Structure formats: C-alpha cells, structure tokens
Amino acid sequence: MADVRPLVRDELLPPKPPERRHLISIGDLARDDVERLLTLAKTFAGTLDRDVKKLPTLRGRTVVNLFYESSTRTSSSFELAAKRLSADVMSIKASGSAVDKGESLKDTALTIGCYDPDVIVIRHPEIGAPNLVARFTEAHVVNAGDGKHQHPTQALLDLYTIVEELGRVEGLHVAIVGDVLHSRVARSDVQALLLMGAHVTLVGPPPLIPRGIEAMGCAVSHDIGAIKEADVVYVLRMQKERMLAGANYVPSLREYTARWGVTPERIRPGQKVMHPGPMNRGVEIDGAVADMADALIERQVRSGLAVRMAVLYDLLTHGPVGVKVAEIQAVA
C-alpha cells in the first residue's frame, strides 16, 4: 500500500504569522469587538484630564496618517491619539506631495511601506482605497473615510458618545436626517447602531435616501416630523462635493432647510442632537439647536480622541480586554 503521508508534517512547518487586523468597515467588527473598543475608550478617556497626558503604551511604534481629503476633526484626533500613546507620527497630505505629480495610490503605499509603519490611517475620496493600501503594505490599516462608503471610527465615537450620555444603545431610537445617499457616516452609523440593538430611522428627501436601504434593517421616512419620536437626532450635512455635477437632488438649499432642516420647533425637550461636522449652520441645522444644552456635538469631538486611541492600541496589542485595561491603568 502506498505511503500517502504528507512529505512535511504540519508540526515541522514554521508557525503561520498572525493575520494582520485592520479597521476598514464596521462590518469587520462583531458586537464583542465594539464593546471591547468602547471599554478601552472609556479607560483612555480617564487619562485625558491628567496634567501629564502622554502614555508610553505605543512607544517605538509608527503611525502614518495619509489624507487625500480635507479634514480637521479626523486628522487632528488621529494625530493627537497616536502622540498621546507615544507613537512616532508622520502625517502626509495629498496636496503638496508626490500625488500632485501624478503618483498612484499603489506607489504611494509602496513608498510608505518602505518605512515599515505599524499603522496607516487613510482618508481617500475613492471607495476601496484602504483595501488597496492593506494589500500593498504590511501595516495595519484604519479607514478614516473612503468616498461615500465607510467611516468606522466616526461610528464608534458616536456609539461611545451615546453610551456616555444615555447609558446604553440597546433599545434607543436614532433618527438620521439629511443627505444619507452621499454619507459614509450614515452607512457606518446604521450598521453600528443596528449591531448594538438600536432602532434607526432615516429621514430626508427621496432623492437623498438610497433605494433599498431598508434591507439593512432600518426604517425610512420622508417626513421631518418623524424625528419627534427619536431619542437621538443625528443630523447630516449636504455632501455637495460628492454630488454629481448638474444633478438636482433638491430644488434649492433654501427649500431643503425649510422642509428638512432641524430647527428648535422640530425637536422636543430632552432629545439629544448629534452632528459629525463640519456643520452648515442655517442649512441642515439651526444654530440654536447646535448650541443647545442637549446637543452632543462638542462631546463627539472629545469622544473621537479617546476612541481613536483605543483603536490604535487595540490593533497593536493582543489579549483580553481586562488585561488591556489593566495595562493602561498601570501606566496611567
């Protein structure tokens, strides 16, 4: 009888390297992953008010922020998050780089990869750009926004903000209002909120609500009055930079504001209001709403720092959440 044993036994083979983890989409996460990240974020948030804010947890690591689109909140919070963790940080803006000379994203990724970064945080106007960077580098990749596809850390910081303010996400009703069609924040938030047990209603003019999006498990309304029933009203801006030239999604911004703008008259006392920024005051949100006590917009910004610290730390460390929290507390 022929010997059919393998030529090389499995135990003699070198161990497979651990698979690189990335955060490209909320779809990459299970509920346990989200809960772990929110727990880590809360632990890091406790270090933000110290006199000495730096932690040595990622000393010797390198984080590259590669931004092909304008950004204030996301780029600054990722940079500060890495620095607070004592990582070396290199920030690259497409404007003024070799991209202006026609360099492709692949070649940019290969060039950055030569520096052996541990994490690459990328924002890009094209869907799928983070996947390409993950393919051509050995770094962990974090999607800071790709086209109108995904923005997972925004969704995580939104969950964190809601939990800190209301104590839970499970069972809450969140109304997302505005230009859902062009919003990566809306897509990520819908996935994240549903994953954590919230009820989600999308509100806006028909041309700005994607067809068939109810299949994700959310409700849809074209009546601004639907926001009255929500615990949280999440306001989106008009994504004019992503709209097709010449397309008339709404008759005018003035009419959009009149019919779908979030004004003091359209919300009830106690409702929480959120916005991912930047805001267009007087268009999608009235200035009085943005500045009211129940608006969580500034808290979202602060949450972003703690959440992005948690994401960077989680990607570069291993072990159960209890061990991670103990490690952070030991050096805090």
Stockholm file with secondary structure:
# STOCKHOLM 1.0

chainA/1-332         MADVRPLVRDELLPPKPPERRHLISIGDLARDDVERLLTLAKTFAGTLDRDVKKLPTLRGRTVVNLFYESSTRTSSSFELAAKRLSADVMSIKASGSAVDKGESLKDTALTIGCYDPDVIVIRHPEIGAPNLVARFTEAHVVNAGDGKHQHPTQALLDLYTIVEELGRVEGLHVAIVGDVLHSRVARSDVQALLLMGAHVTLVGPPPLIPRGIEAMGCAVSHDIGAIKEADVVYVLRMQKERMLAGANYVPSLREYTARWGVTPERIRPGQKVMHPGPMNRGVEIDGAVADMADALIERQVRSGLAVRMAVLYDLLTHGPVGVKVAEIQAVA
#=GR chainA/1-332 SS CCCCSCSSCGGGSCCCCCCCCCBSCGGGCCHHHHHHHHHHHHHHHTTTTSSSCCCCTTTTCEEEEEESSCCSHHHHHHHHHHHHTTCEEEEEESTTSGGGGTCCHHHHHHHHHTTCCSEEEEEESSTTHHHHHHHHCSSEEEEEEETTTBCHHHHHHHHHHHHHHHSCCTTCEEEEESCCTTCHHHHHHHHHHHHTTCEEEEESCGGGSCTTGGGGTCEEESCGGGGGGCSEEEECCCCGGGSCTTCCSSSCHHHHHHHHCBCGGGSCTTCEEECCSCCCBTTTBCHHHHTSTTBCHHHHHHHHHHHHHHHHHHHHCCSCHHHHHHHHHHHC
#=GC SS_cons         CCCCSCSSCGGGSCCCCCCCCCBSCGGGCCHHHHHHHHHHHHHHHTTTTSSSCCCCTTTTCEEEEEESSCCSHHHHHHHHHHHHTTCEEEEEESTTSGGGGTCCHHHHHHHHHTTCCSEEEEEESSTTHHHHHHHHCSSEEEEEEETTTBCHHHHHHHHHHHHHHHSCCTTCEEEEESCCTTCHHHHHHHHHHHHTTCEEEEESCGGGSCTTGGGGTCEEESCGGGGGGCSEEEECCCCGGGSCTTCCSSSCHHHHHHHHCBCGGGSCTTCEEECCSCCCBTTTBCHHHHTSTTBCHHHHHHHHHHHHHHHHHHHHCCSCHHHHHHHHHHHC
//
